[in-house]
Amino acid sequence: MEGDERRQFILKLLAGSESPLSGTEIAGKCGVSRQIIVQDIALLRATNKNILSTYRGYLLYQPEFFLISLLTA
């Protein structure tokens, strides 16, 4: 999987996840090292993708879903 394709795949993984995904977990699904994922996340952030880093992993910040989760918590 090439870089651009992998970054799109990462975005899809994050968009489809309700909980944080670790770099190691994403790396396993992409067949690359965790360090490559860290670099890919940095590149995605540089293109204004709202990816949050937590102690449990990465989340794609989607305001509409964030608001819903706050209202239903």
Backbone torsions as a table, in degrees:
resi	resn	phi	psi	omega
1	MET	NA	126.1	179.4
2	GLU	-76.9	166.3	-174.2
3	GLY	-56.8	-50.8	-178.8
4	ASP	-62.4	-42.4	178.8
5	GLU	-64.6	-41.2	179.9
6	ARG	-64.8	-41.9	179.8
7	ARG	-64.9	-36.7	175.4
8	GLN	-66.2	-38.0	177.5
9	PHE	-64.5	-41.3	178.0
10	ILE	-60.5	-45.3	178.4
11	LEU	-59.6	-41.7	178.5
12	LYS	-64.8	-41.5	177.5
13	LEU	-60.1	-47.5	-178.3
14	LEU	-66.5	-39.5	179.7
15	ALA	-65.3	-31.0	-177.7
16	GLY	-90.5	1.5	-176.6
17	SER	-106.8	135.5	177.1
18	GLU	-90.5	-12.1	179.4
19	SER	-127.2	161.6	-178.7
20	PRO	-60.2	145.3	175.3
21	LEU	-110.3	129.0	180.0
22	SER	-73.7	155.6	176.3
23	GLY	-59.2	-37.2	179.1
24	THR	-65.5	-41.3	178.8
25	GLU	-64.3	-45.2	178.6
26	ILE	-63.9	-42.5	-179.9
27	ALA	-59.0	-41.9	179.0
28	GLY	-62.2	-39.4	-179.7
29	LYS	-72.2	-25.5	-178.8
30	CYS	-96.2	-12.5	-179.5
31	GLY	72.5	32.9	177.6
32	VAL	-132.6	177.4	178.6
33	SER	-78.4	162.1	176.8
34	ARG	-62.3	-34.5	-179.9
35	GLN	-63.7	-35.7	176.2
36	ILE	-63.3	-39.9	178.7
37	ILE	-64.8	-42.3	177.4
38	VAL	-57.5	-43.5	178.7
39	GLN	-66.2	-41.9	178.7
40	ASP	-62.7	-41.5	178.3
41	ILE	-61.7	-41.8	178.6
42	ALA	-62.4	-41.2	178.2
43	LEU	-65.9	-40.5	178.4
44	LEU	-64.8	-41.4	177.4
45	ARG	-62.8	-35.5	179.7
46	ALA	-66.2	-20.1	177.0
47	THR	-99.9	23.5	175.2
48	ASN	67.9	28.7	171.4
49	LYS	-82.8	132.7	-176.8
50	ASN	-85.5	79.1	179.6
51	ILE	-104.6	121.9	179.4
52	LEU	-96.8	143.4	175.8
53	SER	-105.6	126.2	175.4
54	THR	-122.5	172.3	178.2
55	TYR	-66.9	-15.4	179.1
56	ARG	-100.2	-10.7	179.6
57	GLY	145.7	-160.6	-176.8
58	TYR	-101.7	144.2	176.2
59	LEU	-131.1	142.9	171.4
60	LEU	-90.2	116.0	-178.7
61	TYR	-75.3	115.5	178.6
62	GLN	-124.8	101.2	-172.0
63	PRO	-49.7	-39.5	-177.9
64	GLU	-64.9	-36.9	178.8
65	PHE	-77.0	-34.3	178.8
66	PHE	-63.6	-43.7	179.7
67	LEU	-63.7	-44.0	179.0
68	ILE	-61.2	-42.5	-178.9
69	SER	-67.1	-33.6	176.2
70	LEU	-67.2	-38.8	-178.1
71	LEU	-72.4	-28.5	-177.4
72	THR	-97.1	-2.5	-178.5
73	ALA	-78.2	NA	NA
